[in-house]
């Protein structure tokens, strides 16, 4: 599905994943729900910074380092109990999540402004 979208469209989708998942359960939830590929294994952080959401890009880059350090544990399929235990086992994301919560509203406004000023990048060819 994502192959039909260009970088701007994929980045906007990835931001939606980031915002929704981190807001509800942090980076561990984002990863466990299968969004690491879209957020970490893509040019997401680089592109989002060019849109003006520099702090979001920096947080994602730092989270990516943590993700790579714990990739085996974070990528494996888990039961609900094992998923819950990940939060006590891997606490490195917590400061980044706190930082993200402080800037997410302002950064979302920056992204919204970028999208409004560059609507041509987000049109889907039929």
Order of alpha helices (4+ residues) and beta strands (2+ residues): alpha-alpha-alpha-alpha-alpha-alpha-alpha
